[in-house]
Amino acid sequence: MTVKTVKNSSCMLCVWDCGIKAHVENGELVKVEGLDEHPVSKGYICPRGETLPAYVYSDSRLLHPYRRKNGGLEKITWDQAFDICAENLTKVKEKYGSKALAIFCGSVGVENIEVAAFAQRFKSAFDTPNLLSVENICYRMRILARQMTFGRYLGEDYRKAECIVLWGHNPDGSRKMLADLIREKMANEKIELIIIDPKRIPLAEKGMHLQIRPGTDAALALAMLHVIINEDRYDKEFVEEYSVGFPELKDHVQKYTPEWAAGITGVPAEDIKIVARIFAQSNASCILQGINTLDQHQNGFQNSRLLSLLQIVTGNIDKPGTWVSIPFIRMSDLRLPTEKKPIGADEYPIFHSVWGRVSPYGIATLFPKAVLEEDPYPLKASIVTAANPLVTYPDSTLYRQAFEALDFRVSIDPFINETAELSDVLLPACTFLEKDSLGYVYGVVDCEPYAMLRKKVIEPIGESRPDWWIWSELAKRMGLGEYFPWSTEEEIFDHLLEPSGFRDELKEELGIFFGEKQYYRYKKREFSTPSKKIEIYSDTLAEHGYDPLPGYVEPAQSPISTPELFKEYPLILISGARQVEYAHSQQRNIPALRALNPEPLAEMHPATAERYGLIDGEMVNISTQKGTVKMRLKANEAMMTGVVSVPHGWGRANVNLITNVETREPITGYPDFKAILCRIESASSF
């Protein structure tokens, strides 16, 4: 007899955490649909979510513990795996000290509170400070920039906005639910839409598009501030009462005219003026920044600060449809206290600590240096969880050399990826569908104070186990069991949610709204900055030797900053273009998704292709100073001339073989993925 059930849960394949309805027959997942009753995603589901059954039962699932032996993989028991890990990690600790262990936690880990929390707890129990997280290349920069400006993180209340600016953000490729919502708003309301992007994205047909040279966003933002302030379009009452540093900003932007910015960005001065006026005169303007597009080059932190300043001077703070304060669920902190600093804490002190708020993350872009040069001290072992740094970090060749040089490597993952293939021990984690976990992201990324317990849909496949169990059992085997007293998922979540006041409510079928967006909070409470006001001018940045007001910095490689290099590499490369079928380096093992998007494509304008004698659809070699990678060319009139855009995350045709780890953003250590000089030649000539 067939037993059919339908279980409501949420998807963890990316940060958006959409609601899903999982159909199970005789214990096997057979179909996944969008969950109409989910109050945020409202039935939306992307191709990744629709193919979850193929994801769970993929041939590349890691179903048993393995160790590397004689150049191959040997299946072992969990006891054997933990014994091998404990023995080797103890050897490293005794010989080099506890700081010699680095723990990598990737995107799926950060978005899964259980994975991130247990990785951090094990880190401190082992007594290493070196948690090297995706937070050093993704999203945390904007959080830190807003915290330093407002004292807290503000989210984008775009659902009520009258003017939406998509700044380096193509939601059709990364967040289709948002793209659909914007189209619906424009069909039913009078709103302004502004797109700032080197590519004419699909939504550009609905609004005003500024096609900008990659890496010059700061110049555009400064010119917009120049127009808004000099034309007296700023909110005088708001900036005078609730901010510090506006007089300094007013003087600062005088030299950044629209005409100056036009020569830098390629955007006509008149268009800059028009966009600045539209943004300033709207009753509710909201900038939606691309996930990483403005962060991953050397002016990234100040880019995020500049977007904050545009919201501030126009009074678009804490009112409906702007950037607003959002509550957070109070949860127990599983981290253990430590006085040790991770690698990069001294070189990038603001990333490490601001106003007593200490980050648990090291600077992941310094990992190869610590391994290969033992600077500032040797790293000799790694545990990689929910991550694939050999594909997702810059200069993959260097990262491979660093991982190969380690004494011992462990991978915790549901799949065998490129990093796991290099590991000494592979531990099979189950997917989110095979365990209970806490889905809580909306307050940060979608400005909705909503949380949901992600329900187990099926039992773990093979010998795979939940991440919390793997970390706990490894700790016990190493004599650290006192720090991991929980024996069930229910115990863990009861502990995590105890301070929240919502422990029982969160066990409801569809989760809960745990609070309300806090409009006009500044009228009731001071900002949590040293001045107790919004800090347009940052004394903290000045004290650390950084610019207290954002200026313009030309990309490290460009026609202007490196003209001789530009002669050899005359095109600008953008890497990391997002695609709805994949999240970072994931899901390329799913046949249905590969059928939709079978290979990475290098997009360029037809005129650019013709200039270099290239033909649409042919294989080309893309070269930078770091090396060469081969991809198929796609001629696309939407691209800015002279620019090449490629996706990331492909193990084959990995763009990070030609990116570099040496160019880093000076405040946070982020790598430069978004403005690199390259050349393209037909592969047939080689």
N, C-alpha and C positions, 0 to 999 in steps of 0.2 A: 504494500500500500504506500502510495506517495504522500508524504507529509509536507505540506506547503505552509510557509510562514512569510509574513512581510514585517520587516523591522525598520524602524525609523532611527537614523543616526546622522552623522555628518562626515563629509569627505575631508581627508587630510593630505591630499596630493599637492596642495599649494596653500598659501596663506589665507585664501578667502573662505575656506571652511564651510562650503555650501551644504545645505541639508539634503540628505538622500533617503530614498525608500529602497531598501534592499530586499529582493525576493530570494528566498531560500527554499530549496527542495531537498528533503532528506539530508539536511545538514550541509548542502553545497550551495554556494552563491551562484545564481543563474542569471540574474538581471538586476540592473540598478537604474532607478529613475530619479528625477528631481522631486524634492519634497515640497508639494504645494503649500503645506501648512507652516513651513519654516518662515518665521516672520521677517527674515532679512533676505535670504536668497529666493524665496517665493516660487519655488519650483524650477529655478534655473539649474541646468546641468550642462557641463562642457563635454567635449569628446573624451577627455581623460576619465571623467566620472562615469560616462556611459560604458566604457570598456573596463571597468573595475574587475569583472569576473576574469578577464584575460590577464589582468595585472596580478591577481591573487594566485592564479594557477599557471603562471608563466613557467616555461621550461628553464628559465634562468633563476628561478627561486633557489635560495640557499636553504635546504631542508634539514641539514645535519651539521654538526660541528666538524671542521676539517683542520688538519695541520698540513703544512707544506713539508714534503719529504722527497728527497731525491729528484727535485725538479717538478714534482707533481703534487696532487692533493690526495691525502689519505683520510678516509672517514674515521672519526674517533668518537668516543662517548663524551657526554658533558663533563663527567668527572675527570677524564683525561685532559680535556680542553682546559678546565680550570686549573688543574695541576700544572700543566705546561705554562699557562699564563702566570700563575703565582710564582713558580720557580724563576722564570726569566725576569719578571718585573722586580722581584726581590733582589736578584743579582744586580740589575741595573741600579737599584736604589742603594744597595750596599757599596757598590764600586764608585758611583758618580754622585750620589745624593738624590733626594726625592725630586728635585727640580728637573732631573734629566728625563722625566716622563712628560710628553705632550699629549693632550687629549683634543682631538678635532671633533666638533659638533656642527653638523651641516644644517641646511635649510629645513628639511623635514624634522630635524631634531629641535630646532628653535621654535618651530610652530607647534610642536608637541611638548607641552609643559612637562609631562612625565619624563621624556627623554632628556630634555635640557636640565631639569632639576636633579636627576640622578647622576648625570655626567658631572655636574658641578659638585654634588655631594661627594662622589667618589674622588674627584680631584683633591678636595680638601682633606678627606680622610687619608689619602695616600700622602698628603702634604706636598703636592706640587701646585704651584700657582698657574701653571701653563694650560689654561683652557683656550684653545685657538679656534675661534668660532667664525661662522659665516658673518657674524656681527661686525667683523673687521673689513668686510667688503660689501655689506648690504644693509641698508635701511637705518642702522643705528646712527649713522652720521646725521641724518635729518632730525632724529629724536634728540640727539645731543645738541644740535644747533638751536632747536626750538627751546629746549630746556635752558640753555644759556641765555636766551633772549627773553623768555617768559617765566622761567622758573619751573615750568611744567610742560608737558607735551600737549599741544593742541591738535585736534583732528579736523578733517575737512567735512563740513556739514553741507555737502554738495546737493543733497536732495531738495534743499530750500533756497539754493543759490539763484540769483538773477543774472549773474555773469560767471561763466565757468571758463577757466584758462587751463587747457591741457598743455602743460609745459614739459616737453619731452616724454609725453605719455600717450601711448597708443592702446587704449583699452580693448580694441578689437583683437589685438594679439595677446593681451595679458589679463584682461579683466572684462570679458564680453558682457557680463551682467551690467557693468557700469556703462558700456557703450550703448546697450539697449535702453537703459534708463535715460541717458542724455537724449537719445532720439525721441523717446516718448515725451520727455519734457518739452523738447522743441516743437513737437507736434501739437501740444496742448497748452503751452504757455509762451509768453514773449520773453525769451532769454537770449543773452549774447553768448556766443561761443568763440573762443580764441584758441588757435592751435599754434604752438611754437615748436617747430620740429624741422630737421633737415629733410624729412620725407613728408610728402603730401599724403597723410594717413587717410583712411576712408572717411572719418568724421570731418576732414577739412572741407568737404563739399558743403557742410552745414554752417560753416562759420568763416572767420577771417584767419588766413594762414600766413604766418611769418616763417619763411624758409631760411633758417639760420645756419651759419657755418658751425660745425661741431666744435664744442669747447669754448664758445664765445658768449654763453648765456649771461655771464656777469655783466658784460658790456651792455647788452640789451636792457637788463634790469636797472642798471645805473642810469641809463638814458631815460627810461620810463620814470624813474624817481626824479630826474632833472625836470621833466615836463610837468609832472604832477605838482612838484613843489614850486617851480617858477611860475606856473600858471595859476597858482593859488587854489589848487584843487584838492589840497589835503585837509584832513579833519583837524582843525586847530584845537578845538576843545579837547579832543581825545588825546592828542599827542602832548599837549601842555600839561594835562592833569595826570595822565597815567604812564608817561614814559620819561626817560632821561636820555639826553644826547641828541635831540632833534636839531638844536642850533648848529651843532657840529656836523650833523648830516647835511643840513642845508648848505653849509659852506663846502662840504666835501664833494657834493655832486655837481657843482658849478662847471667843472671842466669836462664832465661827461655828457656832452651835448648829443642830440639825436644824429647830427651830422657826423660827429666823431664816431659814434656807434655804427653808423651805416657803413663806414669804411672798414670797420673791424668785422662786423657780423654778416654783411651782405644784405641786410634788411634795409629798404629805403627809409630815409629819415621821416618822410611824411607818414609812412605806415607805423613807425614807432610812436609818433605823436598821436595818431588815431587810436591805437590800442591803449596807450596810457590814459587817454581821455575816457574811452569806453570803460576801462577798469575802474577809474576813479569816480565816475559819475553814477555807477550802478549802486543801488541800495544794498546789495548783498553780493560781493565778489568773492570768488573762491578759487585759488590756484590749486590744481591737482598736479602734483609733481610726479614725474616718472619714477618707477621703483628705484632705479639706480642711475638713470641717465645723466643726472646733474652731479652725482656724487663721485663717480669713478674716473676722475681726472684731477689734476693738481689744484684746481680752484674749487673743489667740491664743497667743502665746509662753508666757505663764504657764499657759494651759490645758494645754499639753503638759508643762510642768514639774509641774503638779499630778498628772497621770496617772502620771508617773515617781515622785512621792512616794508615791502609793498603792501602787505596786508595791514600793517600798523599805521602807516601814514594816511591811509584812506579810511581808517576807523573800522576795518573789516575784521574785527576781533570780538569773539564772544557774543555775537548776535546771530540770529538765525540766518543760515545760508553762507556763513563765513568760516573762519577757523574758530572752533569753540572748545571749551573745556569739557572733558568727559570723565566720569568717575571710573575707578578701577576696583575690581574685587580684591579685598584684602585676603591674602593667602599666607600660609606659613612659609617661611623661608627655609628651604632645605640646605642652603649653603652653611658651611661651617666656617668660623672665623679663622683668618690667616693673616700674618704680617708680611708674608713673602710677596714680592712683586713679580708679575709675569714678564716675559721678554717684551721689550718695547715700552715698558712703563716709564722709563726715564727719558727716552727719545720722544715719546708722545704723551706727556703728562696729563693733558686735558682729556684725552681718550681714557686714560686710566682713572682719573679722579677729578671731580668738580665740586667744590663747596662741601667736601666731606662725603660726597656720594661716590663710592669706590666701585669701579666696574670689575667684574670677574674675568674679563677677557684680556688676553694678550694680543700682540700685533702679529697676526698670522703671516703677513707678508715678510716678516723677519725670520720665519722658520728655517728656510734653507741656510741662511747665514749662521744661525745657531747650531745647526747640525754640521755643516761642512767646514765652518771656521771656528766653531766652539765659542762664539761671541754672542752674548756676554758670558755664557757658560755652555757646556755641552748638553745637547739634547740627544738621547740615546735610545729612546723607546717611544712608541706611539700607540694610542688606542683611537681608532676612527669610528665614530658612530653617526649613522644617518648622513654620511658625507662622502664625497668623491673628489678630494682635493687634487688628484693627478689630472683631472679634467677641468675643474672649475676655478683653479687658482692660476695667476699669471705665470708665464714661463714654465710650462709643464715639464720641459726637459730638465730644468733645474730642480723642480719639485721631485721628479722621479729620482734624480741623483741623490737628493737628500733622503728620501725614503729608503732607497737602496743602501745608504750608508748607516742606517740605524741598526742597532744590535737586535731589536725585537719589535715586531709590528702585529697589532691585533685589529681585526675589522669586525664591527657589530652592524649587521645590515640584513634586510630580507633578500638581497640580491648579490650576486657576484659582479661587482663593478671593477673598473680599471684599478682602483686603489686596493680593493680586496684581493685582486689577483697577485698583488705584490706582498700580501700579508703572510705572516708565519702561522697565525691561527685565525680561522674564520668562524665567527659565532652567529648562528642564524636567528635574527630577530624576526618576530612575526609582524605582519602588517597591522595598520590601525583597525582593520576590519576584524581582527582576531583577538581583540582585547578591549577592555574598557579604558577610556582615557578622557582627558578634559579638553574639550574644544573651546578655547577662549581667545579669540583674536579680534573680534569686531570692535571693541572699544578702541584699539590702537589703529587698525588699518581701515575700518569702515565707519568709524564715528557713531556706532550704535552700541549702547551699553547692554550687550546681550551675551549670555554665556550658555553653553550646553555641554552636558556630559555626553561624550561620544560613546555609543553603545556597541558592545561586542555583537557581531553579526554571525560569525561562524567560529568554530574551534580552531586553534592554531594548526597549520598545515605541517606535516612531518614532525620533526623535533624542534621546530622554531618555538621561541619563548618570548614573552614580553620583555622590553628593555629593562624595566625596573627589576625584574627577576634576575636578569643576567648580571647587572651591576651589583645587586645584593649578594648573589652567590659568589661572585668573584671576590667581593670584599670579605665575605666570611672565610673563604679559602686563604685569604692573606692575613687573617687575624684581625680584621677590621669590622667584624660583624656587629659590634656594639653600636655602630653608627647607622645600621640598617635593620631596625627592629620590626619592620612590617612584613607580614606574611601573606597578605591578600591585597588585591586592588582596592577593595572597599576600605580597608584600613588606611591605605595611602591617601585616598581622596578624602576620607573623613579628617585625616590629619591636615592635609593641604587646605581644606575649606573651613576648618574650625574657626578662624578669625573672621570669616566672611559674613556670618550670620545667615547664609543662604544654603547651608549644607543639605537640608532636607528638600528645599524647593528645587535645587538643581537636579534632583533625582526624578523630577517630573519628565514626562515624555519629550517635550519640546524645549526644555530649558526655560530660562527666564530673562526678562529685562530686569537687571539688578539696580537700575538707577535711571536718571534722566540727564540729558545733556544740560550743561549748566550755563545757560545764557546770562550774559551781563554779570558774570561772577565777579569781575573787577570792581563793581560798585559795592560789593559786600566784603570782599577779602583782598588782602594785599597779594602781590605777586611774590613768589618764593625765590626772589633774586636778592643779592646783597643790598641793592637800593630799595627793594620792596616795590619796584616799578618795572615796567617793560624796559629792557636795556638795549636801546638802539646803539648807543656807544658802550662797548664792553670793556670795563676796566680789567676784568679777568683776562681777556685776551691780551690786552696791553701788558699786563704784569708778566705774562708768559712769553712776551716778545713777538706776538702776532698783531696783525692790524686790528685795531678796535672797531674800525668801520670797514666794511668790505670794499675792496677795490677790484680792479681788473688785472688778471694775470694771464698773459698769453699762454696757450697750451705749450707743454714742454717740447713737443714736435709740431711744427707748423710752417707754412710758407713764410711767416714773419720771424718767428723765433729761431728757426734753423734753416735759413735759405739754401745753404749748401747741401744739406741733407734732402731738402725738397727737390733739388735738381735730380737726385738719384731715385727718390721715392715721391713722385708728384701727385699722389692721391691721398685723401684722408680716409682712414679706416675707422669705422664704428663697429665694435663687437658687442654681442649680447642682445641682438634683436629677439624679442620674445615671440613665441609661436603658441597658439592655443592648444596644439596637440601635445606639447611637452612642457615640463617644468624643470628648468636647469638641465641636468644630465639624466633625468629620469624618463621612463616610459618608452624609450626607443626600442625596447624589447617586446612591444605590443604590436602584433601584425596589423591590426585594423588601423592603428595610428600611423604606422610606417606607410601604409597604403595611401593615407591622406597626405602625408608629408615625408616622402621617402629619403630625402637627402638634403644636406645643407646647401643653400644657394647664396651666392655672392651677388647682391643687387647693386646695379649702377644704372645711371641714366643712359639711354641709347646713344646720345651724343658723346658721352664719355667713352663708351665702348667703341664707337666708330673712330674716335680720335686715336685709339691705341690698336686699331685693327682687330677688334674682338667681335665675335659673333654670338648672338643670344643662344644659349643652350650648350655652348662648348665648354670643355674643361679648361680651367685657367689656373695658373700658379699665382698665389698671392704672397708677396715677399715683403718682409720688414728687415730691420737690422738683425733680428733674432733668428730668422730662418724663413722657410717657405711651407705653405700648406696648399693643397689642391682642392678646389671646389668647382661646381658647375656655375656658369654665369647666367644670371637672369637680368635681362634688360628691362628696366622699369622706369617709365617716364615720371613716376612719383618721386624718384630720388633727386636730390640736389646734384647738379653737375660737379664733377671732381670729387665725389664722395662714394665710398664703397661701404655697404652695410652687410654684416654677416651675423648669423646666429651663433650662440655658444652652446656648450653642453654635448657636442658630438664627440664620442671617443674617436671615431674615424673622422678625419678632416677637423681636428681639434684646433680652433682658432687660438687657443692659449699656447700653442707651440710657437706663435709669432708675437705674443705680447711680452712685456717685460715687467720684472718685479722691482727694478731700480727706481723708476719714476713713481713717487708716492706723494699723496696729498700731505702737506706739512703738519697738519693738526691731528689727523686721525690715522695716517699711514695707509689710507686706501690706495689701491693700485689704479693705474691709468688704463682703462679699457675703451675709452670713448673718443679719443682724438690722437690717432697714431698715424704716422706717415707710412705709406706702402706703395708698391707698384704691382701691376698685374700684367701678366704675359700669357699668351696662349700656351697651354700645356703641350699642344701638339708639336711645338717647336723644340721640345726638349727630348 
